[in-house]
Amino acid sequence: MYENEQKIKVFRVTVKKILERLSVLKDCDVSNFKDLVIEQFDGYDYEGEEELIGFDLWPNLNNDGSYQLNIKIDHQHAYEFTLFVEVNNQKVTIKNVL
């Protein structure tokens, strides 16, 4: 259709960007926290793999307290993120991400 079609450059989301995105999640409702975490990984992949794993190992977040939650792309060499969260009155705040 167009004689001079140009390729659209796709920018890959980096680990640094994922850390930034996750670190701003504050006072999130417990019921949609998992979905919010998944949204933060939009555009991130490891060697073409995008599926996140680790949610099945997360504890029940309905009780107030501090938790460490691990999440990663489903690839044996992918970086594993550790979310240090605090739950207070059914609200989740990410305190740190490693």
N, C-alpha and C positions, 0 to 999 in steps of 0.2 A: 504494500500500500504506500509506504513512504520510502523514498529512495535512500535517504540518509538516516536510517534508524540508528539511534544511539543506545548503547547499553546503559542501564541504570546501575550506578555503583551502589552496592549494598555494603553497609558498614557493619562489621561484626561487633557484637556487644562483648566487652572485656570483663574479666573478673573484677577489676577495679570498679567498673560501672555497676555490676551486680551488688558489690559491697555498699556502694553509695545508695542504690535504690532500696536495699533492705534496711539500711540504718535509719531511714526516715520514717519507718512504720512505727507509729506511736498511737496508743489508745485505740487499737483496732478491736472490734468485737470478736470474741472468741469463735463465734459460729462461722465467720467468713475469713478467719486468719489464714487458713491453708490456701484459699483462693487468692488472697492478696499476695502471699509469698510466690505462688505460681506466676502471677502477673509480673512480678519483678524480674523473672527470668526470661521474659519475652525477648526473642532475638538472640539468646545465648545458646550455644551448642558446643559439643566437644566431638570433633571429627564426624560431624553430621548428625550426631545423636542429640535429641532435645528432651527426651522423657526424663522427668524428675523422679527419683526414688528416695525412700527414707521416711515417708509419712507414716508407714505402718509401724515404725518403731517409736513414734512420738507418744508421749504419755497423754493422758486425759488432762486438758488444760482448764477444766472447770473449777479447779481449786486454786485459791490464791497462792502465790509462791514464785520462786525462781526456777527456771528450767534451761537445759541445754538441748537444743534440737538440731539434729544433723540432716542435711539435705544435699543431694548431688545429682548430676546427670548420670543416667544409666550406662556408664562406660567404666571399665575397670581402672583406667588411668585418669579419669576426671577428678577435678579438685572437689573435695568435700567441704562444704560450708558448715560451720557450727554457729547457730543462732543462740545467743544468750538472751533469754526473754524473761520478763517479769509480768505476772498476771495479778491484776488487782481489780476486784469487782467486775469480773467478766470482760475486762479490757486487757489486751496484750500490747506490751511495748518492747521493742527490740532494744536492748541496752548495748550490745556489742555483736559484731560479726567477725569471725575468723575463718 
